[in-house]
Amino acid sequence: MSPKRIDIHHWWRDAVIYQVYVRSFLDSTGDGIGDLAGVRAGLPYLKKLGVDGIWLSPFYPSPQHDHGYDVADYRGVDPVFGDLAEFDRLVASARRLGVRVLLDIVPNHCSIEHPWFREALASRPDSPAARARFHFADGRGPDGSEPPNNWHAMFGGPAWTRVTEADGRPGQWYLHMFTPEQPDWNWRNPEVAAEFDRTLRFWLDRGVDGFRIDVAAGLFKHPGLPDSPDPEADARTRDSVNPLAWNQPEVHDVWRHWRAVCEEYTERDGRERLLVGEVSVPTAREHALYVRPDELHQAFFFDLLSAPWNADAFRKVIAEAMQDIAGTGSTVTWVLNNHDQVRTVTRYGEPATEGSGLGAARARAAALMMLALPGAAYIYQGEELGLPEVVDLPDDVLTDPIFRRTGSRARIRDGCRVPLPWSGQASPFGFTSGAEGAKPWLPQPEWFAEHSTDRALADTRSFWHLYRDGLQLRAALPQLGEGALRWLDTPPGVLAFARGGEGDDFVCAVNFGTAPTPAPVTGTPLLSSGPCPTGVLPGSTAAWWIGDGATP
């Protein structure tokens, strides 16, 4: 048997990965910022929760204009997070615990502090080799005073910034689809592709299990950079996607090459490496193109995250994903949250309180439903604690560049990035090991004490135990993970599906309404997100796992 076929199970197909936002996970040095040593200290907690792996947000050297997604050096560690030796210790510790480690790689753009961009700024427009690694262009209008096209940046404002040449005169413009501090790479330049090939191999050689790929659909821009046909729509929200700057066909060649690099390493030792893409495209059918057998292993399917709380809407999203994505031979990669989204409890209706009302009930039900679906799932840190969004952060502590770029109108991402509470005492709630009075990089509200990990572990009714119990059952039940799904007939407001082969001896039923309703099957309740009277789905929204020979 060849080494490539040693891992017959293909661990990633039904894996549950925990997203670690490093600067907000656990601080080991007392400076108020989470770090790699803190992640290493938290590994036993994550092993106990039952996840298969972790995805680390960027920890590379960076001026932190977008908290590490502006990368100055793709093959290093920013001193605020540790060093390469600490990274190696983290990987070794994770390996001993059986927890896989994925890194966040950012191939669409870098930092203005990246050596190649500094070289580009220092070069002359008539000596374009350094600038050809990026998108530099002459402006339009009198003296080139207008941007080269009408594109808008995803984070607000124009997508172009003009540079000042060495002689002091206004010069060319460079493209940045996010912030001016994040210039976009020109992936039609072979030097760029070669540099990222070296980066992949650098981290694979250090033992990582794969990569989460930022902006995976955005690497190539339309040749000639023509005007957008609908610039107002492009500028409407940060989730609007200019089709000329996104989802270009050449991007698939990159993922085929990266997949081949990963398989080269798998052939050496039989350990599969994973590529999961942040793919934002209009339809499930387009999404499926990224997970063909020779491209990405996974791509986040965001439609479940964005679906309104409605049984019909959820069923439509799930059915389309199963048809279009699973039909490629891949599995669907489900997410309910990440570091760019309002936390699930709040998004589903919970105000910024202790998280015990309707939003919390819906978030618990959604968690069980996601874990019962065929495919892989990703959990954002703090979701297992039922953390609501922190919505009342003062303006003077906000750090999200979207807030600045939209004229202080959009308060989008800071509220879900507040550092985790580890103990139920006063702030910093065990997040930082510093002296008394040490302050986390974002302030934690007093009600965070109710969601601390120590309290969650002690309370068998907590979100943490719901996630832990769901993950344990998911690992123990052969019907779950990848495989078939069969919809069951249900009354209005209820969604139910059976898992497994002939006999369908596992059912997940979700009551999207607020009134109790009869369950669509009989059988033994295995796990419920709320009170679980026999034969009835409880009101106020709940999910119910039913097994042990359940039949319609």
C-alpha angles and dihedrals in degrees: 000000000000118000090244090068098048094096095058094164095063092220095209096062093079101013124138110217126192117217112224113200091201101205090054102039108076132332116218099176104050097242093116095250124103117240145184094271088055090053090051090051090051096052095095089054090053092045089053090050088057106238122153097221148344133243113211120211114230115299096168124125106286141150084235098232086144098019097266101325085103097072121198096176122019094195103052145062123248109240090235088067100037131259141284092275090057090047090054090050090051093052092047092050091048091049091053090052094046093246115139121221125220124186127214109238122192110204100158098067143358137200128287083238093061108118092236093054092047087051090051092052091050093049125090120250089236090057097054105169095103093041091050089074087068136034106272118163141165116258128244130242128031110355090349091288095146125071117265091250141357099262121141126216118244091236096049137281129047120330093229135073125190120228130214113237124227092263091056098252123124109266142174129337128239128210124241119169091193119025132343087250090062111063114192119243119237103234092189086073109088092213089067093052091047092050092054091047088058090048094052091051093047092060096036088055088055090058106260118157097221148301141278104216117218117220091358094175096048108066099102126054125202110276111260092021095246124193117279112252091223111028093164091060090047090055097044099091138353088252094058110110124210103218091212091060097040143055097013115171096242091068091076091065089060093054092047089055094046090049089053090051091052092048090051088061092044090055089057098055109003093246112129118227119209134224115194119178133210094226120179109182131145101250142028088240092060089043089056091061090070095057100050112139095267098042133054117348091218141006124193111254103213099180092089090054093051098042117113116246096269131119094226093048093050093047091051092050094047094045093051091049093049092049101042105028104031086044089071091064091257125106127244116258108217126202133176097180149357141173092289098054140075108261115268097243091055095039089056093053110284117134119221094282134105092304102241103125139072096314091053092048091051093046091052091050092047091051093055092045092052092049090051095053122098113262137026130327135203124207122200115222113267095026087098087059094051091240114181121214116276098233102168102064111144116251092241093063098046113114104174109120089217088067090055096041094052095052093259092302103111115064097180120137113019094075094064093044099061108131117268122261112235100173132034094234127098125306129323081042094207094304095119128040092209128119121289109293095031109152127219116231089255120033119251120220120238092247090065086087089074090059101045119135094240092055092043093053091048094051114071089197094059129113088250093061091045090055093042093049091046092050092048093051091044089055093045100045115076090203092069131071112046121359142081130333126202122194119227127212110256140173117261114292095025127102121194135169136176124225131203135038130294110350095027094225094179126063132179115201124184125194107207092182134076100240127078114256133183115269114249093232142032123236144095116314108237101178136350134191089217141012108323116206112184113272095001131092106224121241128245087061124298144169122221128198111207126187146142099095099329113178132187 
